[in-house]
């Protein structure tokens, strides 16, 4: 059975590392909003909510095709998270909301300041921009603190939750 794993969290929190690990281990399709938004920018289009809309439409299509999808995006507002849940509902697939965070501020800052863009042309936010991001309240079913753990350990937590069916 296919399902949608909805990851959200600040840049540098470990979302993409977790998404890649889950995609390999499950296996699943990794849908990264940054990739879609960068392609839109390269084509002269401003992404805004449209990037999320495209990703959510792709999620629905792939869920309908029986694939599990890992949605990788910041997801700071309730509307973006609702869009992912709507994508799952349109496909008749269950979903799991996963809030990813790094409780160690020094570690989080180090990640933000030392990482390099892995998407051509992508400009990563600096630490000040990350601190300026604000999240609307999110009652995620699963909260994963990536401070001090490897992506495989974080993926173990997601996979364990999926196995229990407690979404």
Secondary structure, DSSP 8 states (H G I E B T S, - for coil): --EEEEEE--TTSSHHHHHHHHHHHHT-EEEEHHHHHHHHHHTT---HHHHHHHHHHHHHHHHHTT--EEEES---SHHHHHHHHHHHHHHT-EEEEEEEE-S-HHHHHHHHHH----STT-----HHHHHH--------SEEEE-TT--HHHHHHHHHHHHHHT--
